[in-house]
């Protein structure tokens, strides 16, 4: 087997060197400051914490090897890669203590082209690793977010919307709006990377 980061022979998906490279790109490693309220990593205490103000956090920046892994995650259905990416978020999720994961849906075109929704796969794997349920209750149709079911009891639950990359925040914002209108909840947004 070969490391998908450097193509050297490796027993794991990533060799120890490439794994270290990904790990040191996490905000927890890059930022030495913590929010005084939630204790999650922040760049500078002069700026508001995105978790405390917006209910949103990313694991790391969309760059380097992490960006390459996320591109591969979107282009090939590799269970080892999904397992690796989900494992990155487990320590952060333990701090957040969610009751339910809801994946942010991929675009119709993306799903059709790939044959799968990468965030549904990711959400299921994170659910398996943590023992927390995952429900894909949203889809994208003609560029709009649509609810698949209203028959769920999720009031008073700590909901986390999972997405791979946070760019403008429009899709996650649309998802939050629908969940708030339907169930009166304001879910948190957790992404693997932020661009």
N, C-alpha and C positions, 0 to 999 in steps of 0.2 A: 504494500500500500504506500501511497505517496502523500506527503503533506500538501494540502490544497493552497497553502500560502507560498511555499518556495519550491515545491516539486522534489524535495529530498525524501528519501525513504523514511517512513515514520509508521509507528504502530497505531497512532491516533490520527484523527482528522487533521490536526495541526501538530507540527513538531513542537517540542518545548520552547524553542526560540520564537516561533511565530505565535504561539499561545501567549507568551510573555508580552509580545508586541501588542496583541489585542488587549490584554489585561491592563497594560499601562496606559491605554487610551481611554480608560473609563474615567468619568468625572470624579469618582471616588478617589482614584489615584492622582489625577491631575490637579484637583482642587484641595488645598490644605485647610480651607475654611469650611465650617458647617453652619447652617442656619440655626440661630439660637432657639427657634421655636420647634422646628421639625427634625433638626439634626441631619438633614440631607446635605450633600455637598453643594457649595455655591462658589462662584468665581471670586466674588468680592462682596463683603458685607455692606458696601455702599449701595448696592443694587438690590431690589426686592427679590426674594426667593420665588421662583416660578411655581414651586409646589404650593407655597402658602398663599400666593396671590391668584394664581390661575388653576391650581390643581393639576399641574402638568410637570412631568420630569422626563428626561432622557438618560439613558445609561452612559452614553458617550457621544463624541462628535462623529459626524459622517465623513470620515477621512481614512486614508491609508488602508490597512488590511481589513478593518471592520467594514468599510465601504465596499470593498471587493467581496467580502462574505455576504453582505446584504444583496449585492447584485446577483451573486450565484444563487442565493435563496429565492430570488424572484425568477430565475431562469431554469433552475433544475430542481426536481423533487428529490432531495437527498435527506433522508431521515437522520443521518449522522450530523449534518449541518444544522438541521432544525433542533436536534438535541443539544448541540453545542451552544447555539444562540439562546435557547431557553434557559440553559444553565447559567448564562451570564446574568440573567435578571433575578434569579432566585434570592440572593442575599438582599437586594433592594426590595423585592416583593415581601420578604419576611418583615421588613420594617414597616411597610405600608399595611400589611395584614388585610388583603381584600377578601370579600365573600364570593365574588363572581368575576370572571373575565369575559369581556365581549370584544371580539376582534373587529377592528375597523375594516370594512369590506373593501376589497380591491375593485378596480373599475371593471365594467362588463367586458371591455375589449381585452384587458389584461387576463382575466379569468378564461376567456374564450381562447386566447392565444396560448396560454400555459396549460390549460386543462385543469387548473386548480387555483384556489385562493391561498396564497402563501401565508396570510395572517390567520386563516382558519387552522392550517396545519400547525403553525407556531403556537397558537392559543391552546390547541388540544395537547401539545407536548408540554407546555408550561403547566397546564392543568394536571397532566399525569405526574409530572415531577413534584408538584406541590400538594396534590390532593384537594384542589380548589376547582369547583365546576367552571366550565366554559360553555357559553351559548352563543352561536352565531345568529343573532336576531336581526341583523341589518344586512342589506345588500345595496349595490349601486345599480340603478336602472336609468339609462339615458342620462347619465351624469348627475342624477339625484339620489340621495340616500332614502331608502324605503324600508319600512319595518316589515319583518316577516311574520311576526306573531304578536298579539297583545295578551295572549294567555300565559302570563308569567307573573309570579308573585315576587317582585324584586324591590318593593318599597322597603325602606329602612335597612337596605343592604349597602355595603361598601363596594361599589362597582368600579372596575378598572377597564377602560377602553385601551386595547393594545394595538399599537401600530408599529411598523418597522422604522419609518423615517418621518420626522417632523420637519416640514419645510414651511409652508405658509400657515398651516393649521386649519385650513378651510374644511377639509373632510372631517377631521375630528370635531371641529366646531359644529358642523351640520349633524353629526352623530349625537353629540351632546344635546343639541336642541331637540331632536326627536325624542330622546330618552326623557328629557325634562318635560316635554309636552305630554308624553304618554303616561309616564309613571311618577312624575314630579321629583325625579332624582337628578342630581348633577354629578355625573361620574368623573373620576379622575382620568387623566390621559397619561399613559406610560409608553414611551417609545424606546426602541433599541438605540437609535441614533438621532441626532439633530443636525440639520445642515445650516 
